[in-house]
Amino acid sequence: MSHVTITFTVTEFCLHTGLSRPELTEIIGLGVLEPQGDVSEQWLFDDESLALCLRAQRLRRELELDWPGIAVTLSLLDEIERLNSENRQLHQRLQRFTSC
């Protein structure tokens, strides 16, 4: 099964997210989003970036965090997800050894 990636220009991304261009530049500077392209006029964003941005905006709205706080929160949530995945894998390995 193939995966189709949708890309957005800066203008399209701002329209879909409701972000202003300065807000978008700020959250890129904080590492929340990583656009494709070297200069802001050529930035492109994929559908995963859109989903991440909408998640960040929900955190901002529901928890009233500022953008630096959101950057830290998203980083910690990613780390938790990674650790949970690693924990599941290790648990499966352990089950194989203990079921013998």
Contacts in CASP RR format, 6 or more apart in sequence:
PFRMAT RR
TARGET T0000
AUTHOR 0000-0000-0000
METHOD contacts of the structure
MODEL  1
MSHVTITFTVTEFCLHTGLSRPELTEIIGLGVLEPQGDVSEQWLFDDESL
ALCLRAQRLRRELELDWPGIAVTLSLLDEIERLNSENRQLHQRLQRFTSC
5 46 0 8 1.000
5 47 0 8 1.000
6 46 0 8 1.000
6 47 0 8 1.000
6 50 0 8 1.000
7 36 0 8 1.000
7 44 0 8 1.000
7 45 0 8 1.000
7 46 0 8 1.000
7 47 0 8 1.000
8 16 0 8 1.000
8 44 0 8 1.000
8 45 0 8 1.000
8 46 0 8 1.000
8 49 0 8 1.000
8 50 0 8 1.000
9 43 0 8 1.000
9 44 0 8 1.000
10 21 0 8 1.000
10 24 0 8 1.000
10 35 0 8 1.000
10 40 0 8 1.000
10 41 0 8 1.000
10 43 0 8 1.000
10 45 0 8 1.000
13 19 0 8 1.000
13 24 0 8 1.000
13 45 0 8 1.000
13 49 0 8 1.000
13 50 0 8 1.000
13 53 0 8 1.000
14 20 0 8 1.000
14 21 0 8 1.000
14 24 0 8 1.000
16 50 0 8 1.000
17 24 0 8 1.000
17 50 0 8 1.000
17 53 0 8 1.000
17 54 0 8 1.000
17 57 0 8 1.000
19 27 0 8 1.000
19 53 0 8 1.000
19 57 0 8 1.000
23 67 0 8 1.000
24 33 0 8 1.000
25 40 0 8 1.000
26 67 0 8 1.000
27 33 0 8 1.000
27 53 0 8 1.000
27 56 0 8 1.000
27 67 0 8 1.000
27 70 0 8 1.000
27 71 0 8 1.000
28 34 0 8 1.000
28 35 0 8 1.000
28 43 0 8 1.000
30 67 0 8 1.000
30 68 0 8 1.000
30 70 0 8 1.000
30 71 0 8 1.000
31 71 0 8 1.000
32 52 0 8 1.000
32 53 0 8 1.000
32 56 0 8 1.000
32 67 0 8 1.000
32 70 0 8 1.000
32 71 0 8 1.000
32 74 0 8 1.000
33 45 0 8 1.000
33 49 0 8 1.000
33 52 0 8 1.000
33 53 0 8 1.000
34 49 0 8 1.000
35 43 0 8 1.000
35 44 0 8 1.000
35 45 0 8 1.000
35 49 0 8 1.000
36 43 0 8 1.000
36 44 0 8 1.000
36 45 0 8 1.000
36 46 0 8 1.000
37 43 0 8 1.000
37 44 0 8 1.000
45 53 0 8 1.000
52 74 0 8 1.000
55 74 0 8 1.000
56 70 0 8 1.000
56 74 0 8 1.000
59 65 0 8 1.000
59 70 0 8 1.000
59 73 0 8 1.000
59 74 0 8 1.000
60 66 0 8 1.000
60 67 0 8 1.000
60 70 0 8 1.000
63 73 0 8 1.000
65 73 0 8 1.000
END
